Amino acid sequence: MTALHHAHAAADAVVSALFAPLCVSCHAVLDSPTRSPACDACWRNLRAFTPPLCDRCGEPVAAAGGRHVCCRAVGWYEDVLRDLIHAVKYDERRRLVAALAGLLTRNAGDLVGAGALLVPVPLHPWRRWSRGFNQADDIARALARHSRGVTVVHALRRARHTRPQSDLDARRRNVRGAFALAGWTPWSQRRSAGRIARRHVVLVDDVMTTGATLEACAQVLLEAGAREVSALTLARVANPAQRSKTSSST
């Protein structure tokens, strides 16, 4: 056992004795609080998507089909994965992003090839200021560290604030015109367009609910000259039909 391991074990013992920190998912007392705010059991119980995955939407299927990828994710937005994402967004447990990005790279490493541009889905400036960070930006930067030749580009801005919606048609109306190329002048927007022109752009966000936000962002990027737009999210919200299809194939 190395000296560093002894130091971590001693630090864990002190933190556990003084503060008894709880796992962000199951709320059990953590044995190794300096290593992660989630316990080992919860990490093991995180249900990630496993191959075969659809090449188009990234859902678990009996047989993969198609070559164009629209979105990939770690797993469904539920249970442990949902708790971990909430811990990042609302409890500022941002160091969880590195581990979650590692899981996403395992499921979608083939999508983020050399030369790809990672574009985080932007928050409205007010929400970005109130939260103090954009989780999509954190995820994109962590993904870039896992992949060679990949660059994070802030090519989009949120043009107006939108309210949460769960219905697909309502969300599409809600996000219509909500995104624009980054920059507040024609010159700066042309510069943003030049950075993505004829490139494979990968949108990055934490959760895909209906896909309306990603579709709206993709439309802006494609109209600006991107060659192809894909998407990566930590989790996806499953509708009843998707859940039934997944259950019948496992």
C-alpha positions, 0 to 999 in steps of 0.5 A: 500500500503506497504512502498516497493510498495511506494518506487518502485512507486517513483523510477519508477516516477524518472526514467520515468521523467529523462530517459523516457525508452521505452518498448523493444517491442512496444517502448511505454514509460514504466510506471514501468521501474524498474520492467521490460524493457517490458510494461504490455501490451506487456507481456499480448500480448505475444502469448505462446503455450497453451495446448493441446501440442504434447508430442513429439515436443511440438507444439500446436495440436488438440490432444496430441500423443506419450510420448517422448518429443523432444522439448518444447518452450514458443511460436513461434519466433515472435512479442513480444517473439522475441523482448524479446529474442533480448533484452536479447541477444543483449541489455543485458536485462538479467533480462528478463530471469527469467520471460521467464523461468517462462513461459517455466516452465509453459509449460514444467514443467512436462518435467523437473522432479527431477533428470533431468540434464539441459545442456545449448547449448554452444557458441563458446569461441570467441562468448561467450567472445564477448557477455559476457554471454551465454543466454542458460546458463542463461535460464538453471540456471533460470529453475533450480531455478524453479524446485527442484532436477534439476542440471545445467551441462556444459557437452558440448563444441563448438568444432568449430565456425559455421555460421548461416544457415536457410536451414535444410540440410545446418544447419545439414552439418554446425553443423556436428562435431561442438559439443563435450563433455566438456573437452580438455583431455580424462580424463576430457571428461570421467568425463563429460560422467560420469556425464550424464551416464544413466541420463535424459538430457534436452538441453536448448537454446534460439531459435530452428530454424530447430532443427539441433543444438539440434540434433547434441548436442543430438547425442553427449550426447546419444553416451556418455551414456545419457539415454534420451535427451529432449530439452527446448527453449524459442521460435521456428521458425515455417515453413509454414506447422507448421504455417498452422497446428497451425492456423487450430487447433485454 
